[in-house]
Amino acid sequence: MDDKDLKIIEILQQNARTPYTDIAKILGVTETTVRKRISDMEKKGIIKKYTVEVDPEKLGYRTVTILGMDVEPKHLLEAAKKLAEIPETKWVATSTGDHMIMSEIWARNGEHLLQILTNKVGKIKGIKDLCPAIIMERVK
């Protein structure tokens, strides 16, 4: 992996629909070279998937929360998997630091968030403590 590969990744992270011809112009290489490099990175698992970024507020989710959770250690993976099954959960990760599990939850409003935390997340076996942090504004 070299600087050109890193630049390709940076361009695709900004806009995965960037035409290969545009990437080739930026890098000063041929479109075929870009196509081969991207194909190689896909085969190696460096590029795992192409996705879209959506604005939760425009979908009616006005309360986006990063949720830290403490869990009984023997239930860590089971709890993380159960959390991932909740439709309002957008990502889940096990972590070190202040919390054992971190996730992002989308809710329509504060009342909806309370229902999710109480009726869904709070009922997962092994969950000991919830620490929600509501996102005020996403900067990057």
N, C-alpha and C positions, 0 to 999 in steps of 0.2 A: 504494500500500500504506500503510495507516495502523495505528494502535495496535490497532484491533479485529481487523484481519487478523492481526497478530502474536499477539494473544491467542488467536485461533482456532487458529493453528499450534501454539502452546504447549499448548493443551488436547488437540489431536489427537496431538501427540508423546507426551504422557503416556498417552493411551488413544485410539487411532484409532477405537474403537467407541463413543465418547461420542455419545449421541443429539443430533441437531440441536436438539431442544427444550431440552435441558440447556444447551447452548452459548448458545442464545438468552437463557435466563434469566440466565446469568452476565453476558452482555454488555448485557442490557436492550434487546434488539432482537427482531424477529419471527423465527420459524423460517425463513420465506421469505427474509429478508435473509441469514441464515446460509447457507442452501442456495445462494443466488446468489453469495455471496462465495467459498465453497468451490469452486463450479463455475468461477468466474473464475480462481481460483488454480490449479486443475487445468489449464485451457485454456492458461494462460500458462506452465505448466511449473514453477510455484513448488512445488506439491505434485506430486511425481513418482509416488509409489506409497504404498500402505498395506501395512504389514508386521507381523510379530509378533516379539517378543523372546523367545527361549527361554533356559533355563538349561542350559548345556552339561553341567554335572555331572550333572543329572538324566537326561541322555541317555547318560551313561557316559563323557563326555569330562572327565577330571579335571585335565588339563594344557592350559591355554589359554596361548598364547604370542604375544606381539607380536614379529614377526621383522623385523629390519632387514637389508637386503642391499646389498652393493656389487656393481656390475655393470660390465662393459666398456660404455662409452657407446654403441657401435654396436649393442649387443644389448639396450638398455634396454627398449624396448616389447615386443620379442619375448619377453624373459624374463618381463616382467610378465604377458603373456598366457598363457604356459605355466604360470606359477605359479597363475593364476586357474583353470586346468583341474584342478588337484589337488583332489579332493573335500574334503579336510580344511581347505582354505583358505577362510576365510569372507569376507574382503575383501582387496583389493590396491590400493595407490596408489603412484604415482610421487611422489617428494618431494625437497625440498631439505634441507640440513642434514647430519646425520651419515651418513645412508644414502640411497641413490637409490631404493630400493623399500622400502615398509613393508607388512606383511600381518599378518593374524591367523590363527593355525593352531590347530585343535582336535585334541588327541590323547588317547587313552585313559589313557596314563600316560607316564612318562619314556622307557621302552623304545620305545613306539610313536612318540613324538616323534623319537627318534634315528633310527628307520627312515624316517620322513618326510623328515627333514633329509638323511639320507645317500642314500637310494635314490630320492627324488623331487626335492626342491629342489636338492640338490647336483649333480644330473646335468643341470640346465638350462644350456644353452649361454650362456656369458657371465658366469655368477655367479662372483664372485671371493671374497666373504667373507660369512659369515652371523653375525648377532649376535642370538641369541634372548634374550628377556626373559620369563620365566614370570610370569604374572599371579597374584598372591597372593590378592587380593580386589578385586572390582569395587565401587567406591563409588558411582559414578553412571553 
